[in-house]
Amino acid sequence: MVTNDYVTFANGNMEDEFIRRHHKHDVKEHQCSSSLVKHIKAPVPLVWSLVRRFDQPQKYKPFVSRCIVQGDLRIGSVREVNVKSGLPATTSTERLELLDDEEHIFSMKIVGGDHRLKNYSSIVTVHPEVIDGRPGTLVIESFVVDVPDGNTKDETCYFVEALIKCNLKSLADVSERLAVQDQTEPIDSICIAVGEVITCSGIVPMKYRNDKISIADFGGVGDGKTLNTKAFREAIYRIQHLRRRGGSLLYIPPGVYLTESFNLTSHMTLYLARGAVIKATQDTWNWPLIAPLPSYGRGRERAGGRYMSFIHGDGLRDVIITGENGTIDGQGDVWWDMWRQRTLLFTRPNLVEFVNSSGIIISNVIFRNSPFWNIHPVYSSNVVIRYVTILAPLDSPNTDGIDPDSSSNVCIEDSYISTGDDLVAVKSGWDEYGIAYGRPSSGITIRRITGSSPFAGIAIGSETSGGVKNVLVENINLYNTGVGIHIKTNIGRGGFITNITVTDVHMENVRKGIRIAGDVGDHPDESFNPNALPVVNGITFKSIWGEKVQQPGSIQGLKNSPFTGICLSNINLHGEPGPRSSPWKCSDVSGSSLQVSPWPCSELTSPHQTGSCSGHF
């Protein structure tokens, strides 16, 4: 399979010839392989100067924080790479296989590290081409890798392709920025500036705990069979009641620790070592029930209470869940089957939920197979979720990745999410219950998220009855997704959605690029007020690029509450090659557009005809 910027090639062409000549892999039965292509508006010498730096991959690779080379940068040299994003790894050991400055060929092989990419090798080639009458560069990267146990070839190839696409997009961004500045010599100083990571994570500083205990001290057994509920609850009880100065760290050593749900306490760190797995029991009969959230009035799926989240916190302060990319596994398939068979008695449990809490950090952990939503901070503030990986099958029902709900000052960054529902969804209560509770979500930053979902990449709603305001979404990469960006509400919701900015988004193979809709979502009961109409205004989309987008967008407000101040600029959402292209769909909306392709509907007039978006262009 060959993907080009990223379009699959069906016919012979120059790219195919380069791949045939330079990208030869001996692919075995248990391996997957693919080739990806990127066209960059920068000359070959500049692009190659970045690609060839075996000693400094962080110059353009967004997931690399540090690189140390053993050797003299000749063939056979080895580099130790530290991974900074929420990928299921912290280190990778890589060997230089080929560096040809004449043919512009770079090849490396992974020979170690704490990840599942076994026998991985890649080849990168750089070729001159002309783009818009100027010198450009064609970059081709191919790979081969073993398919891990428990995964399919398609799943493995998709995961690796997503990472490579992020790297190639970053390579293009850095190269094109340098080309515009016409500075090929002082690359080091410019790339350092480019590499400085903008982050909101400083709202909650990471804390060091002097007091450390291990789950093994309380009888924890990581054999995947022993039930460790008593060990977890006793360890956390000890932290809660001894109240060591600065809090305590609960260490989970390598192993698989089966347990029922448990509550965390304030001033603690739950630390998962490399190879540690906290796995939920599938005994649903003994799962504890808790009251419904007041802003929902009932369980989200069933009337009455709801099952407590697997890892739960209520009224807590200063809590950290982190480690060395250990795993929290909800074993959700038993819950998904109950949902499909309509045998649920109450609403399924989330994987991790914090209620009425503040000073929360969740980082460097893998979340798998949540029964319902994965990470749900609700009525909380000062929350940082960074460097996490969230995985669930694409057909797993309602397995949202991260859902900040009636919460403020939430930072979501540098994570990979592939689930069966929205990757990130900002919420604030459900119809009359959310209106009465009246707590908005505000000050939400969603940055550098990569992922795939049959539903939305980034969503707001549909439960927005408490209001949603001041949301920044930027540097997002979405692949094989239903709707790229989805802002959704409904009659009966009331509330408001305002001051939302979405910028620097790349999406590929999505059904709909942008959707803002006033007819999405169900109601908790028949007592909702049909005259409670949401107010949607001040929504900005800019610098959004899409390939293989079936329909660019639809913005459909409500007749008695039109959506206003919808501002679109520098947006290119391209469909499959061919003469037919689906148009935008709009109704009950006003705003402006500038440099949008395909051209949006007439309701979004030019910026010269309305001042509602003048400050955004």
Number of C-alpha atoms within 10 A of each C-alpha: 11 20 17 17 18 18 17 14 13 9 8 8 9 9 19 15 11 14 19 10 9 15 21 13 15 7 13 11 8 12 19 21 25 19 22 24 25 21 22 26 23 27 22 20 17 21 26 21 15 21 23 19 14 23 20 19 20 22 23 23 21 22 21 19 17 16 18 14 17 12 11 10 16 12 14 16 17 24 24 18 23 19 20 19 24 26 22 24 23 21 19 19 18 22 22 20 17 18 21 11 12 6 11 19 21 22 22 22 22 19 16 17 17 15 15 16 20 17 14 19 22 21 23 24 22 23 20 16 17 15 15 7 7 11 14 22 25 22 26 25 25 24 25 25 26 21 22 15 8 6 9 14 16 11 15 19 20 17 14 17 21 18 19 19 21 21 18 24 21 16 22 21 17 23 27 19 17 21 16 10 10 11 12 16 11 9 16 12 10 17 18 12 11 16 16 8 9 9 15 18 19 10 17 19 12 15 15 11 16 12 15 15 17 18 21 17 11 16 14 24 19 22 12 15 12 13 19 23 17 14 20 26 19 14 20 23 15 16 24 17 9 11 15 16 10 14 22 25 23 22 19 26 21 16 19 22 28 23 24 22 24 17 18 24 21 23 23 27 27 19 24 26 19 21 16 23 25 24 24 24 22 17 10 12 6 10 17 15 15 13 13 18 20 14 25 22 21 21 20 18 15 14 15 16 19 24 20 24 29 27 21 20 22 18 13 20 19 22 27 25 19 21 22 20 28 25 24 25 24 29 18 24 17 13 24 22 15 13 19 11 9 9 10 15 15 17 23 26 26 24 29 25 23 26 19 16 23 25 20 27 23 21 23 27 30 27 26 23 26 35 30 25 26 29 25 25 24 25 23 26 26 22 28 26 24 28 26 25 26 28 23 27 17 16 13 22 22 20 31 30 30 22 24 29 28 29 29 25 22 27 25 26 28 24 25 27 27 28 29 25 27 31 30 22 23 26 26 33 31 32 32 25 21 27 23 15 19 17 23 25 29 24 17 24 21 24 24 22 27 26 25 31 29 21 24 29 33 26 22 25 26 25 30 31 35 28 27 30 18 17 22 18 22 20 18 25 26 29 25 21 26 23 28 34 27 26 25 22 30 25 21 21 33 26 28 20 28 20 17 21 19 22 20 18 22 23 28 25 24 29 21 25 32 23 23 24 21 26 14 15 15 15 18 19 11 7 11 17 13 13 11 18 22 25 20 29 21 20 23 23 22 23 18 23 20 26 23 23 28 21 22 30 26 20 24 19 25 20 11 10 16 19 26 21 22 23 27 26 21 17 23 21 25 21 23 13 10 6 6 8 15 13 16 20 16 20 17 16 23 21 25 28 27 20 15 16 17 18 16 22 18 16 17 23 16 17 20 11 11 14 13 17 23 12 8 17 14
